[in-house]
Amino acid sequence: MQRATISTVASFLALALAACTDTPPPSSPNRPPPSARATLADGDDDVQLDVPLAGLTAAELDRFNRGRVVFSRVFTEAEGLGPSFNSAACANCHEEPSVGGTGDDLSEDIETHVARLNGTTCDDLAASGGGVIQHHTTQLLQAVYPGYVTEPMPSGAVVAHRSTPALFGFGLLDAIPASTIQALADPTDADGDGVSGRPSLANGKLLRFGRKATDETLLGFNAGAFQNEMGITSSVAFNEQLLVGVYFPFSKAISPTTMGSELSNQDLALATDFVRFLRPPPQAKRDAVANDGRELFSSVGCASCHVPSLVTGPSTVRALDRIPVSAFTDLLLHDMGPGLADICRGNTLASEFRTEPLMGLRFRERFLHDARAETLDDAVLQHGGEATLARDRFAGLKANQRAALIAYLNTL
């Protein structure tokens, strides 16, 4: 699959969109996107979600609201959906606890990725359909190729699973200077704390988005997701998915929109602004126990990778201009050990993952990149590699101390 370069679309921002999958039978799911659910009870407070950053201009707020409509649109085959796809709308996957959030059902909202390591080169299996498995095909494709299903995985392919990330605050992450992130790296572990962390680089550019840090900006990450997860092409990511045994060009009988972009530049930019301006959830009030947990979070070593605060760079958008962000990530790659290792991706090894941001952690029900952990305790204890020392310190805490640290995480 061909990926567009950033220079192709320098005038556009990106939509932060992650994928989801539905059940395997080739069909066309048409579940409606969720309605707005922007207020949740959180202790003594009402928490506003899927709401914009503070300080937007009237024009920026208008684009946020119009972009939300694009984000929630259910695409049809006539509009470019498929021929293979995982979902028909961005908001079908990003729905909990509100639009822009995570997926709501593990059977539907866990996506499947594949790759194969050939020597030292990571193969995304483009010749076999690409690195993201689509579990649905359109009715038009089925009419021309009855019973078409994805071909078996090539020999040596490794399968991985990915949960849907919440997008709250992603515009702020996009605005953090590359120099800030690179300054946090310690690739040779010069300070001897067991944590190295390296920037993911390609052609001199820092990559920060995706669980494997494969994209430089929201632009590359999310235009690719429109393409990979919905089969919606754009001027950013303009090739249809390769279907094994079905040869290009697609006829109009399979894909009615065979010429040009299926998503207009205007709609891509609007959807982009919805995500770019999504506010991260504010942290909950901390009691004395959670305050103790905050100190333990740092002392056991969690904050070495989950850096509590970063600051955005200068921006012409006031809401993004030199703003402190409670990101709880360094946006670097870390070796997490064999227990979590799955696939390579780009220049990222199977055991390497970009530090997961913890903004809005208390609204998640499952944890880690593939949602394998049902509790925060379990998630921490499954850390390995560079996180081994922090994990062991956590495991060695007294029961009340561990409870305090978890209480703190539940305020994020």
C-alpha positions as CSV (number, residue, x, y, z in Angstrom):
1,M,0.0,0.0,0.0
2,Q,1.3,3.4,-0.9
3,R,1.4,6.0,1.8
4,A,1.3,9.7,1.0
5,T,4.1,12.0,2.1
6,I,3.6,14.9,4.5
7,S,4.7,17.3,1.7
8,T,1.8,16.1,-0.4
9,V,-0.6,17.8,2.0
10,A,1.3,20.5,3.8
11,S,-1.8,22.7,3.7
12,F,-3.9,20.2,5.7
13,L,-4.0,19.1,9.3
14,A,-4.8,15.6,10.2
15,L,-7.7,13.8,11.7
16,A,-6.6,11.6,14.6
17,L,-8.6,8.5,13.9
18,A,-7.9,5.0,15.1
19,A,-9.4,2.0,13.7
20,C,-11.8,-0.6,14.9
21,T,-13.0,-3.9,13.6
22,D,-16.3,-5.7,13.5
23,T,-17.1,-9.4,13.4
24,P,-15.5,-11.3,10.6
25,P,-18.3,-12.1,8.1
26,P,-18.0,-9.9,5.0
27,S,-20.9,-7.5,5.3
28,S,-21.7,-3.8,5.6
29,P,-22.3,-2.8,9.2
30,N,-24.5,0.2,9.5
31,R,-24.8,0.9,13.2
32,P,-25.4,4.6,13.7
33,P,-22.8,6.8,15.3
34,P,-23.3,7.7,19.0
35,S,-25.1,10.9,19.9
36,A,-23.3,13.5,22.0
37,R,-22.7,12.3,25.5
38,A,-20.7,15.1,26.8
39,T,-21.4,15.2,30.5
40,L,-20.5,12.4,32.9
41,A,-20.9,12.3,36.7
42,D,-17.5,12.0,38.3
43,G,-17.8,12.1,42.1
44,D,-18.9,15.6,43.0
45,D,-18.2,17.0,39.6
46,D,-19.8,16.9,36.2
47,V,-17.0,16.2,33.6
48,Q,-17.5,17.6,30.1
49,L,-16.2,15.4,27.3
50,D,-16.1,15.8,23.5
51,V,-15.8,19.5,24.1
52,P,-13.4,22.0,22.6
53,L,-10.2,23.5,24.1
54,A,-10.6,26.7,25.9
55,G,-9.7,29.9,24.0
56,L,-10.8,29.0,20.5
57,T,-12.0,31.8,18.3
58,A,-15.5,31.8,16.9
59,A,-14.2,30.6,13.6
60,E,-12.2,27.8,15.2
61,L,-15.2,26.7,17.3
62,D,-17.3,26.7,14.2
63,R,-14.8,24.3,12.5
64,F,-14.8,22.1,15.6
65,N,-18.6,21.7,15.4
66,R,-18.7,21.2,11.7
67,G,-15.8,18.7,12.0
68,R,-17.8,16.7,14.5
69,V,-20.4,16.1,11.9
70,V,-17.9,14.8,9.4
71,F,-16.3,12.6,12.2
72,S,-19.8,11.1,12.9
73,R,-20.8,10.6,9.3
74,V,-21.7,7.0,8.3
75,F,-20.1,6.5,4.8
76,T,-21.8,4.5,2.2
77,E,-20.4,2.5,-0.7
78,A,-21.5,5.2,-3.1
79,E,-19.4,7.7,-1.1
80,G,-16.3,5.4,-1.2
81,L,-16.6,3.0,1.7
82,G,-14.5,-0.1,1.2
83,P,-14.3,-2.2,-0.9
84,S,-12.7,-3.6,2.3
85,F,-13.2,-1.9,5.6
86,N,-13.5,-2.3,9.4
87,S,-16.1,0.4,10.2
88,A,-18.3,2.9,8.3
89,A,-17.8,6.0,10.6
90,C,-15.0,7.4,12.8
91,A,-17.4,7.8,15.7
92,N,-18.4,4.1,15.5
93,C,-15.1,3.2,17.0
94,H,-14.4,6.4,19.0
95,E,-17.5,6.3,21.1
96,E,-16.8,5.7,24.7
97,P,-17.4,7.5,27.0
98,S,-18.3,10.0,24.2
99,V,-17.5,10.9,20.7
100,G,-13.7,11.0,20.3
101,G,-13.2,8.3,23.0
102,T,-12.3,4.6,22.9
103,G,-14.3,1.7,21.6
104,D,-17.1,0.2,23.6
105,D,-17.0,-3.6,22.8
106,L,-13.9,-5.8,22.7
107,S,-15.4,-8.1,20.1
108,E,-15.9,-5.2,17.7
109,D,-13.5,-2.5,18.6
110,I,-10.2,-4.4,18.7
111,E,-8.4,-4.2,15.4
112,T,-6.0,-6.7,13.9
113,H,-2.5,-5.8,12.6
114,V,0.1,-8.0,10.9
115,A,3.7,-7.8,9.9
116,R,6.7,-10.0,9.2
117,L,10.4,-9.5,10.0
118,N,12.6,-10.3,7.0
119,G,16.1,-10.2,8.4
120,T,16.3,-6.7,9.7
121,T,13.6,-5.3,7.5
122,C,10.0,-5.0,8.7
123,D,7.5,-6.1,6.0
124,D,4.0,-4.7,6.3
125,L,2.7,-7.4,3.9
126,A,1.5,-4.9,1.4
127,A,1.4,-7.6,-1.3
128,S,-1.0,-9.6,0.9
129,G,-3.3,-6.7,1.6
130,G,-1.3,-4.5,4.0
131,G,-0.6,-4.4,7.7
132,V,-4.2,-3.7,8.9
133,I,-6.8,-6.5,8.4
134,Q,-10.2,-5.4,7.2
135,H,-13.0,-7.7,8.4
136,H,-15.7,-6.4,6.1
137,T,-16.3,-6.1,2.4
138,T,-19.0,-4.1,0.6
139,Q,-22.0,-5.6,-1.0
140,L,-20.8,-4.4,-4.4
141,L,-17.6,-6.4,-4.0
142,Q,-19.5,-9.4,-3.0
143,A,-21.8,-9.1,-6.0
144,V,-18.7,-9.2,-8.3
145,Y,-16.7,-11.7,-6.3
146,P,-19.2,-13.8,-4.3
147,G,-17.8,-15.1,-1.1
148,Y,-14.6,-13.1,-1.3
149,V,-12.6,-13.3,1.9
150,T,-9.2,-12.2,3.0
151,E,-6.4,-14.5,1.9
152,P,-4.6,-16.6,4.5
153,M,-1.7,-15.0,6.3
154,P,1.6,-15.4,4.6
155,S,4.2,-17.7,6.1
156,G,6.0,-16.0,9.0
157,A,3.4,-13.3,9.6
158,V,2.9,-12.2,13.2
159,V,-0.6,-11.1,14.3
160,A,-1.2,-8.3,16.9
161,H,-4.2,-6.6,18.3
162,R,-4.9,-2.9,19.0
163,S,-7.5,-1.2,21.1
164,T,-9.0,2.1,20.0
165,P,-7.2,5.0,21.6
166,A,-9.2,8.0,22.9
167,L,-8.3,11.1,20.9
168,F,-8.8,13.7,23.7
169,G,-5.9,16.1,23.7
170,F,-4.2,14.7,20.6
171,G,-4.0,18.2,19.1
172,L,-1.9,19.3,22.1
173,L,0.4,16.3,21.6
174,D,0.8,17.3,18.0
175,A,1.8,20.8,19.1
176,I,4.7,19.7,21.4
177,P,8.0,20.6,19.8
178,A,10.1,17.7,18.5
179,S,13.1,19.2,20.4
180,T,11.2,18.8,23.7
181,I,10.6,15.1,23.0
182,Q,14.1,14.4,21.8
183,A,15.6,16.1,24.9
184,L,13.9,13.4,27.0
185,A,15.6,10.5,25.2
186,D,18.4,8.6,26.8
187,P,19.1,5.9,24.2
188,T,22.3,4.6,25.9
189,D,20.9,4.9,29.5
190,A,23.6,7.3,30.4
191,D,22.0,7.9,33.9
192,G,21.9,4.2,34.6
193,D,18.3,4.1,35.7
194,G,17.4,1.2,33.3
195,V,15.2,3.5,31.2
196,S,16.6,4.5,27.8
197,G,13.9,5.6,25.4
198,R,14.7,6.6,21.9
199,P,13.0,8.9,19.4
200,S,11.4,7.2,16.4
201,L,12.9,9.0,13.4
202,A,12.4,8.7,9.6
203,N,14.3,11.0,7.2
204,G,15.3,13.2,10.1
205,K,11.7,13.7,11.2
206,L,10.4,12.7,14.6
207,L,7.5,10.3,14.6
208,R,5.1,10.4,17.6
209,F,1.7,9.0,16.7
210,G,0.6,5.4,16.7
211,R,1.3,2.7,19.3
212,K,4.6,2.1,17.5
213,A,5.3,5.8,16.8
214,T,5.0,5.5,13.0
215,D,3.7,8.9,12.0
216,E,5.1,12.4,12.3
217,T,1.8,14.3,12.7
218,L,-1.9,13.7,13.0
219,L,-2.0,14.2,9.3
220,G,-0.1,11.1,8.3
221,F,-1.6,9.0,11.1
222,N,-5.2,9.7,10.6
223,A,-5.5,10.1,6.8
224,G,-3.9,6.6,6.8
225,A,-6.6,5.4,9.2
226,F,-9.4,6.7,6.9
227,Q,-7.7,4.7,4.2
228,N,-6.9,1.6,6.2
229,E,-10.0,1.2,8.3
230,M,-12.7,2.6,6.1
231,G,-11.3,2.4,2.6
232,I,-11.9,6.2,2.2
233,T,-9.2,7.7,0.0
234,S,-8.1,11.3,0.1
235,S,-5.4,13.6,-1.3
236,V,-3.3,12.5,1.7
237,A,-3.7,8.8,1.4
238,F,-5.0,8.2,-2.1
239,N,-4.7,4.4,-2.9
240,E,-7.5,2.0,-2.4
241,Q,-6.7,-1.1,-0.3
242,L,-5.1,-3.9,-2.2
243,L,-7.4,-6.9,-2.3
244,V,-5.5,-10.1,-2.9
245,G,-6.8,-11.7,-6.1
246,V,-8.7,-8.6,-7.2
247,Y,-6.6,-6.5,-9.6
248,F,-6.5,-2.8,-10.1
249,P,-8.1,-0.7,-11.3
250,F,-11.3,-1.5,-9.6
251,S,-14.3,-1.3,-11.9
252,K,-17.2,1.0,-11.0
253,A,-19.1,-2.2,-10.3
254,I,-16.9,-2.7,-7.3
255,S,-16.0,0.9,-6.4
256,P,-18.2,3.7,-7.8
257,T,-15.7,6.3,-6.8
258,T,-12.7,5.1,-8.7
259,M,-11.4,8.6,-9.7
260,G,-9.9,11.1,-7.3
261,S,-10.3,11.5,-3.6
262,E,-13.4,10.0,-1.8
263,L,-13.0,12.5,1.1
264,S,-12.8,16.1,0.1
265,N,-10.0,18.3,1.3
266,Q,-12.6,20.5,3.0
267,D,-14.1,17.6,5.0
268,L,-10.7,16.2,5.8
269,A,-9.7,19.6,7.2
270,L,-12.9,19.9,9.2
271,A,-12.7,16.5,10.7
272,T,-9.1,17.3,11.5
273,D,-10.1,20.4,13.4
274,F,-12.6,18.5,15.4
275,V,-9.9,16.2,16.7
276,R,-7.2,18.9,16.9
277,F,-9.4,21.0,19.2
278,L,-10.7,18.2,21.4
279,R,-10.0,19.0,25.0
280,P,-8.4,16.4,27.3
281,P,-10.5,15.5,30.3
282,P,-9.6,17.5,33.4
283,Q,-8.1,15.5,36.2
284,A,-10.4,14.6,39.1
285,K,-10.0,16.1,42.6
286,R,-7.4,14.2,44.7
287,D,-7.9,13.2,48.3
288,A,-5.1,12.6,50.7
289,V,-4.7,9.0,49.5
290,A,-4.4,10.0,45.9
291,N,-1.9,12.7,46.8
292,D,0.3,10.0,48.4
293,G,-0.1,8.0,45.2
294,R,1.1,10.9,43.2
295,E,4.4,10.9,45.1
296,L,4.7,7.1,44.7
297,F,4.1,7.5,40.9
298,S,7.3,9.4,40.7
299,S,9.3,7.5,43.3
300,V,8.8,4.1,41.9
301,G,9.8,5.3,38.4
302,C,6.5,5.5,36.5
303,A,7.2,9.2,35.7
304,S,10.4,8.4,33.9
305,C,8.4,7.4,30.8
306,H,4.9,8.7,31.7
307,V,6.2,12.3,32.0
308,P,3.4,14.2,33.8
309,S,3.6,17.5,32.0
310,L,4.9,18.8,28.6
311,V,4.5,22.2,27.0
312,T,3.4,23.0,23.5
313,G,5.4,25.2,21.3
314,P,4.5,28.6,19.7
315,S,1.3,28.4,17.7
316,T,-0.9,30.9,15.8
317,V,-3.8,29.1,17.5
318,R,-4.1,30.6,20.9
319,A,-5.6,27.4,22.4
320,L,-2.4,25.5,21.4
321,D,0.2,28.3,22.0
322,R,2.7,27.3,24.8
323,I,0.1,25.4,26.8
324,P,1.1,23.0,29.6
325,V,-0.3,19.5,28.8
326,S,-0.8,16.8,31.5
327,A,0.2,14.3,28.9
328,F,1.8,11.6,31.0
329,T,4.0,10.5,28.1
330,D,7.4,11.2,26.7
331,L,6.2,10.2,23.2
332,L,9.4,8.1,22.9
333,L,9.9,4.4,22.1
334,H,10.8,2.0,24.9
335,D,11.6,-1.7,24.9
336,M,8.8,-3.2,27.0
337,G,10.2,-6.8,27.0
338,P,9.1,-10.1,25.5
339,G,5.8,-10.3,27.4
340,L,4.3,-7.4,25.5
341,A,6.1,-7.8,22.2
342,D,4.1,-8.5,19.1
343,I,4.9,-7.0,15.7
344,C,7.5,-4.8,14.1
345,R,6.3,-1.7,12.4
346,G,8.5,0.6,10.3
347,N,11.7,1.1,12.3
348,T,10.1,0.0,15.5
349,L,11.0,-3.4,16.9
350,A,8.4,-6.0,18.1
351,S,9.1,-5.2,21.8
352,E,9.1,-1.4,21.4
353,F,6.1,0.8,22.1
354,R,5.6,4.5,22.3
355,T,4.7,5.6,25.8
356,E,0.9,5.6,26.1
357,P,-0.5,9.0,27.1
358,L,-2.6,8.7,30.3
359,M,-4.9,11.7,29.8
360,G,-8.4,10.5,30.6
361,L,-7.2,7.2,32.0
362,R,-10.0,7.0,34.5
363,F,-12.6,6.7,31.7
364,R,-11.0,3.5,30.3
365,E,-12.2,0.0,31.2
366,R,-9.4,-2.0,29.7
367,F,-5.7,-1.3,29.5
368,L,-2.5,-1.8,27.5
369,H,-2.2,-1.5,23.7
370,D,-4.4,-4.6,23.1
371,A,-6.8,-4.2,26.0
372,R,-5.5,-7.4,27.6
373,A,-5.4,-6.0,31.1
374,E,-8.7,-5.7,33.0
375,T,-7.2,-3.7,35.9
376,L,-4.6,-1.0,36.4
377,D,-2.7,-3.3,38.8
378,D,-2.6,-5.9,36.1
379,A,-1.4,-3.4,33.5
380,V,1.5,-2.2,35.6
381,L,2.6,-5.7,36.5
382,Q,2.7,-6.7,32.8
383,H,5.3,-4.0,32.1
384,G,8.7,-5.4,31.4
385,G,11.9,-4.4,29.6
386,E,12.9,-0.8,30.5
387,A,9.9,-0.7,32.9
388,T,11.1,-3.7,34.9
389,L,12.6,-1.7,37.8
390,A,9.5,0.4,38.2
391,R,7.2,-2.7,37.9
392,D,9.2,-4.4,40.6
393,R,9.1,-1.4,42.9
394,F,5.4,-1.2,42.4
395,A,5.0,-4.9,43.2
396,G,7.1,-4.5,46.4
397,L,4.9,-1.7,47.8
398,K,2.8,-2.3,50.8
399,A,-0.9,-3.0,50.0
400,N,-2.0,0.5,51.1
401,Q,0.8,2.1,49.0
402,R,-0.2,0.2,45.9
403,A,-3.8,1.2,46.5
404,A,-2.7,4.9,46.8
405,L,-0.9,4.8,43.6
406,I,-3.9,3.2,41.8
407,A,-6.1,5.9,43.4
408,Y,-3.9,8.5,41.9
409,L,-4.1,6.9,38.4
410,N,-7.8,6.9,38.8
411,T,-7.8,10.7,39.0
412,L,-6.1,11.1,35.6
